[in-house]
């Protein structure tokens, strides 16, 4: 977006890892989450999602199974 809007302010991201949005992976409802580098390092290997993407300046983005409330 900054390439298009050169005068746009830099985005501000929260320091905690809130749920950004729900998504559907196959037939499963998931939560899209963002983890900081520190949070990602603290997350046990078996608790990490299989598919994640690192976005510089944001952190690790992945989908987790939706928690039942």
N, CA and C atoms as a LAMMPS dump frame, in Angstrom:
ITEM: TIMESTEP
0
ITEM: NUMBER OF ATOMS
207
ITEM: BOX BOUNDS ff ff ff
-5.0000000000000000e+02 5.0000000000000000e+02
-5.0000000000000000e+02 5.0000000000000000e+02
-5.0000000000000000e+02 5.0000000000000000e+02
ITEM: ATOMS id mol type element x y z
1 1 1 N 0.819 -1.194 0
2 1 2 C 0 0 0
3 1 3 C 0.86 1.254 0
4 2 1 N 2.003 1.212 0.656
5 2 2 C 2.827 2.419 0.703
6 2 3 C 3.398 2.745 -0.676
7 3 1 N 3.477 1.755 -1.561
8 3 2 C 3.935 2.056 -2.913
9 3 3 C 2.904 2.899 -3.64
10 4 1 N 1.632 2.629 -3.356
11 4 2 C 0.554 3.371 -4.005
12 4 3 C 0.355 4.715 -3.322
13 5 1 N 0.318 4.707 -2.01
14 5 2 C 0.076 5.917 -1.229
15 5 3 C 1.374 6.319 -0.543
16 6 1 N 2.232 7.02 -1.255
17 6 2 C 3.564 7.336 -0.742
18 6 3 C 3.537 8.18 0.523
19 7 1 N 2.496 8.968 0.726
20 7 2 C 2.419 9.819 1.911
21 7 3 C 1.634 9.176 3.046
22 8 1 N 1.227 7.933 2.862
23 8 2 C 0.443 7.248 3.898
24 8 3 C 1.328 6.983 5.11
25 9 1 N 0.772 7.121 6.311
26 9 2 C 1.563 6.837 7.511
27 9 3 C 1.847 5.344 7.613
28 10 1 N 2.914 5.003 8.311
29 10 2 C 3.223 3.598 8.535
30 10 3 C 2.133 2.975 9.389
31 11 1 N 1.746 1.741 9.087
32 11 2 C 0.702 1.102 9.894
33 11 3 C 1.212 0.813 11.295
34 12 1 N 0.313 0.853 12.257
35 12 2 C 0.657 0.508 13.635
36 12 3 C 0.011 -0.832 13.943
37 13 1 N 0.802 -1.738 14.473
38 13 2 C 0.311 -3.064 14.781
39 13 3 C 0.309 -3.252 16.289
40 14 1 N -0.671 -3.956 16.815
41 14 2 C -0.726 -4.186 18.26
42 14 3 C 0.438 -5.054 18.716
43 15 1 N 0.822 -4.904 19.975
44 15 2 C 1.921 -5.702 20.5
45 15 3 C 1.452 -7.084 20.934
46 16 1 N 0.18 -7.263 21.209
47 16 2 C -0.33 -8.589 21.536
48 16 3 C -0.728 -9.283 20.243
49 17 1 N -1.139 -10.527 20.343
50 17 2 C -1.495 -11.259 19.131
51 17 3 C -2.995 -11.532 19.094
52 18 1 N -3.774 -10.555 18.707
53 18 2 C -5.22 -10.743 18.649
54 18 3 C -5.619 -11.569 17.436
55 19 1 N -6.84 -12.052 17.469
56 19 2 C -7.398 -12.71 16.293
57 19 3 C -7.725 -11.617 15.298
58 20 1 N -7.203 -11.725 14.091
59 20 2 C -7.469 -10.716 13.077
60 20 3 C -8.812 -10.989 12.415
61 21 1 N -9.025 -12.213 12.041
62 21 2 C -10.217 -12.545 11.267
63 21 3 C -10.391 -14.05 11.291
64 22 1 N -11.584 -14.494 11.013
65 22 2 C -11.828 -15.916 10.837
66 22 3 C -11.65 -16.244 9.369
67 23 1 N -11.229 -17.472 9.089
68 23 2 C -11.121 -17.923 7.707
69 23 3 C -11.546 -19.381 7.663
70 24 1 N -11.776 -19.883 6.483
71 24 2 C -12.159 -21.283 6.322
72 24 3 C -11.066 -21.972 5.523
73 25 1 N -10.507 -23.035 6.101
74 25 2 C -9.505 -23.852 5.44
75 25 3 C -10.162 -25.196 5.202
76 26 1 N -10.44 -25.5 3.937
77 26 2 C -11.209 -26.684 3.574
78 26 3 C -12.586 -26.537 4.217
79 27 1 N -12.942 -27.424 5.135
80 27 2 C -14.247 -27.322 5.798
81 27 3 C -14.098 -26.896 7.252
82 28 1 N -12.949 -26.38 7.624
83 28 2 C -12.66 -26.037 9.007
84 28 3 C -12.598 -24.524 9.184
85 29 1 N -13.297 -24.014 10.181
86 29 2 C -13.219 -22.588 10.495
87 29 3 C -11.967 -22.371 11.343
88 30 1 N -11.157 -21.419 10.935
89 30 2 C -9.901 -21.121 11.633
90 30 3 C -9.857 -19.658 12.035
91 31 1 N -8.929 -19.35 12.93
92 31 2 C -8.651 -17.971 13.314
93 31 3 C -7.319 -17.581 12.69
94 32 1 N -7.291 -16.459 12.017
95 32 2 C -6.036 -15.936 11.49
96 32 3 C -5.378 -15.16 12.621
97 33 1 N -4.134 -15.523 12.923
98 33 2 C -3.439 -14.902 14.052
99 33 3 C -2.094 -14.36 13.622
100 34 1 N -1.599 -13.399 14.393
101 34 2 C -0.271 -12.829 14.183
102 34 3 C 0.515 -13.009 15.477
103 35 1 N 1.734 -13.528 15.354
104 35 2 C 2.625 -13.685 16.495
105 35 3 C 3.862 -12.822 16.282
106 36 1 N 4.291 -12.129 17.323
107 36 2 C 5.562 -11.406 17.251
108 36 3 C 6.681 -12.44 17.216
109 37 1 N 7.893 -12.006 16.906
110 37 2 C 9.031 -12.932 16.896
111 37 3 C 9.195 -13.597 18.261
112 38 1 N 9.057 -12.814 19.326
113 38 2 C 9.201 -13.36 20.678
114 38 3 C 8.106 -14.393 20.971
115 39 1 N 6.859 -14.066 20.64
116 39 2 C 5.755 -15.005 20.873
117 39 3 C 5.969 -16.291 20.08
118 40 1 N 6.459 -16.165 18.848
119 40 2 C 6.676 -17.336 18
120 40 3 C 7.756 -18.238 18.602
121 41 1 N 8.824 -17.653 19.126
122 41 2 C 9.893 -18.437 19.743
123 41 3 C 9.401 -19.158 20.99
124 42 1 N 8.461 -18.557 21.72
125 42 2 C 7.93 -19.156 22.941
126 42 3 C 6.889 -20.236 22.665
127 43 1 N 6.339 -20.257 21.457
128 43 2 C 5.286 -21.213 21.105
129 43 3 C 5.904 -22.596 20.895
130 44 1 N 5.435 -23.63 21.624
131 44 2 C 5.986 -24.975 21.438
132 44 3 C 5.825 -25.435 19.983
133 45 1 N 6.788 -26.218 19.516
134 45 2 C 6.757 -26.68 18.125
135 45 3 C 5.454 -27.391 17.778
136 46 1 N 4.944 -28.196 18.703
137 46 2 C 3.714 -28.941 18.395
138 46 3 C 2.458 -28.071 18.478
139 47 1 N 2.594 -26.821 18.923
140 47 2 C 1.445 -25.905 18.988
141 47 3 C 1.443 -24.908 17.831
142 48 1 N 2.49 -24.942 17.004
143 48 2 C 2.572 -24.008 15.876
144 48 3 C 1.722 -24.507 14.709
145 49 1 N 1.104 -23.589 13.983
146 49 2 C 0.334 -24.013 12.81
147 49 3 C 1.28 -24.532 11.726
148 50 1 N 0.75 -25.406 10.871
149 50 2 C 1.57 -25.991 9.811
150 50 3 C 1.929 -24.974 8.734
151 51 1 N 1.004 -24.104 8.419
152 51 2 C 1.227 -23.137 7.357
153 51 3 C 1.259 -21.74 7.952
154 52 1 N 2.411 -21.122 7.879
155 52 2 C 2.572 -19.747 8.355
156 52 3 C 3.4 -18.98 7.337
157 53 1 N 3.335 -17.693 7.448
158 53 2 C 4.12 -16.819 6.571
159 53 3 C 4.72 -15.728 7.441
160 54 1 N 6.006 -15.458 7.262
161 54 2 C 6.642 -14.376 8.003
162 54 3 C 6.513 -13.096 7.194
163 55 1 N 5.988 -12.048 7.814
164 55 2 C 5.84 -10.75 7.168
165 55 3 C 6.697 -9.755 7.946
166 56 1 N 7.782 -9.259 7.327
167 56 2 C 8.659 -8.318 8.024
168 56 3 C 7.878 -7.112 8.55
169 57 1 N 8.165 -6.737 9.783
170 57 2 C 7.491 -5.604 10.402
171 57 3 C 6.167 -5.971 11.048
172 58 1 N 5.679 -7.172 10.788
173 58 2 C 4.416 -7.617 11.379
174 58 3 C 4.651 -8.82 12.267
175 59 1 N 5.224 -9.871 11.732
176 59 2 C 5.483 -11.087 12.487
177 59 3 C 5.051 -12.306 11.708
178 60 1 N 4.754 -13.367 12.435
179 60 2 C 4.34 -14.636 11.843
180 60 3 C 2.823 -14.661 11.744
181 61 1 N 2.298 -14.963 10.574
182 61 2 C 0.853 -14.992 10.337
183 61 3 C 0.468 -16.42 9.978
184 62 1 N -0.547 -16.943 10.66
185 62 2 C -0.994 -18.304 10.389
186 62 3 C -2.432 -18.499 10.805
187 63 1 N -2.971 -19.661 10.463
188 63 2 C -4.355 -20 10.801
189 63 3 C -4.361 -21.101 11.852
190 64 1 N -5.12 -20.874 12.919
191 64 2 C -5.274 -21.851 13.999
192 64 3 C -6.718 -22.325 14.015
193 65 1 N -6.928 -23.559 14.447
194 65 2 C -8.298 -24.042 14.583
195 65 3 C -9.068 -23.125 15.508
196 66 1 N -10.292 -22.838 15.16
197 66 2 C -11.116 -21.926 15.956
198 66 3 C -11.443 -22.578 17.29
199 67 1 N -11.25 -21.805 18.354
200 67 2 C -11.57 -22.291 19.697
201 67 3 C -13.07 -22.289 19.904
202 68 1 N -13.562 -23.318 20.555
203 68 2 C -14.991 -23.361 20.887
204 68 3 C -15.234 -22.462 22.08
205 69 1 N -16.284 -21.642 21.987
206 69 2 C -16.59 -20.734 23.099
207 69 3 C -17.898 -21.1 23.744
